[in-house]
């Protein structure tokens, strides 16, 4: 993207990954080592390198240090959010309601809840199959109730065996 774009234009096309990287830098005070960006965003290191290079070309972030002879410092490069990067983040949040850090936490909770619901549904289905087999025909209601009692006793026995095992 050209450097002469307005912050709102850049924010409009800001990818979620780049937004997460900018948020990581800003949340840690505006200057941070790449290893902490990796930790915050949970993105692959090489992917972060790619995005940081692109964002440096857009003047959204600056690299603030180099090692001897221009090599990578042992602890890794440190990056600083530039003024335009701060403006882009503000525009992204105000105009486009981008908040990936919070969104990621909500997504994780939602996924956990979905997994729990799925597990409960499976357990419910297992209980139904134990308590009532729709393929069986009972001549009377008493026979059906007796079969359910038998199945409940069997289920209790299995549960006790699992507890002891």
N, C-alpha and C positions, 0 to 999 in steps of 0.2 A: 504494500500500500504506500502511496506517495507520502512524503514527509509533510506536505503542505495541507493535508486534510485537517479538518476541525476535529476536536476531541470527540464530539458526538458521532461523527462519521466513522471514526476508528472504533468507538465503542459499539456501534451498530454491527460491525463485522468482527468483533472480538470473539475468538473461540473460547469455549469454556476452559480449556487447558491454559491458555494464556491469561485468562482472567484469574484462574486459581494461582498461577505463578505471581502475578502482580499483587494479588491479595496476600499471599505469603510474605512477599517483601514488605508490603505496607504494614501488615499486622506485626511484623517483627521490628518495627521502628524505621523502616525505610531503607535500611542497609542490612544485607544478610549474606552469609556464605551459601554457595550452591547446595551443599549437603543438607542444610536446613530446609531449603526450598524442596528438595527431593523428599525429605521426611514429611513436610507439611502437605504436599500435594499427592504423595504416593504415586508419582509418575516415574517412568524409567529415566535414568540419568541422561542417556543419549537423547531422549525426546525433549527433556528440559534444555539440554545444550542447544538443540535445534531452535526451539522457541525463543530462548534467550538471544541467540544470534539475530533472529528475525526482529525481535523487539528492540535490540540495540540499533538495527538498521532503521527502525521507525522512531528512534530517539525516545522510546518509552522507558528504557532502563540503560544504565551505564555500568560498565565493569570498573571497579574502583582500585584494583591492584593487579600487579603482575609480579612474577618471581624474578630471580636473577636472569639476565639475558632474555627477558620477555617470555620466559617459560611459565607454565602453570605453577603457582605456589603449592607447597606440599599440602596445605590444608584446603586447597581449592580456591577458585576465584570468589571474590565478594562482589555482589551486585547491589546497585542502588536504584531506587525508583526515581525517574526524572520528573520534573514538573508536569510535562505533558502526560506522563503515565498516571500521575495523581488525578489530573483532569479527566483522563479517559475512564479511570475507575469511578469517579464521581458521576460522570455521564452514564456509565453502564448501570450504576445502581439507581440513579434518579429516573432515567428515561426508559431503561429496559429491565429494571428490577432484577438484575443479575446478582445473585448472592450464592455462588457455588459452594462455599464452605458450609454454610448452614444447610443448603440444599442437599449436600452430600451426607450430612449427619441425619437429616430427615429420611433420605433414601435408605440409609443403612437401617434405621429403626423400622421403616416400612417393610423392608426385606425380611428383617427378623420376625416381625409380626406375621407376615405372609407364611414364613416357614413354620411358625408355631401353629397357625391356623391349619395349614396343610397336615401337620402331624396330628393335630386333634381330629381332623376329618378322617384320617386313616385309622386312628384308634377307634373312632366312633363306628366306622364301617366294620372293623373287626368285631366290635362288640355286637353290632347288629347281626353279623353272620353267625356269631356264637349263640345269641339269644333267640334268633328266629331264622330258620332256614325256609325261605318261601317255597322251596321245591317240595318240602314235606307236606303231606296232607294229614290233617287230624280230623277224626270223625266227630269229636266233641271238643267243646271249649276246655273241659277238664283235662283232656289229653294234652292239649296245647299248653295249658298252664303248667302241667307236670313236666313237659319237655323244657319249658323255660326254666323251671326250678332246677332241673338236672344240669342245664347249661350254665346257670349261675354258680352252682356248686363246683362244676368243672372249672369255671373261670377263677373262682376263689382259690381252688387248689393250685392252679397254674401260677397265680399271683403269689401265693405263699412259697411255692417252690422257687420262684424267681427271687424272692426276698432272701431265702436261705442260701441260694446259690451264689 
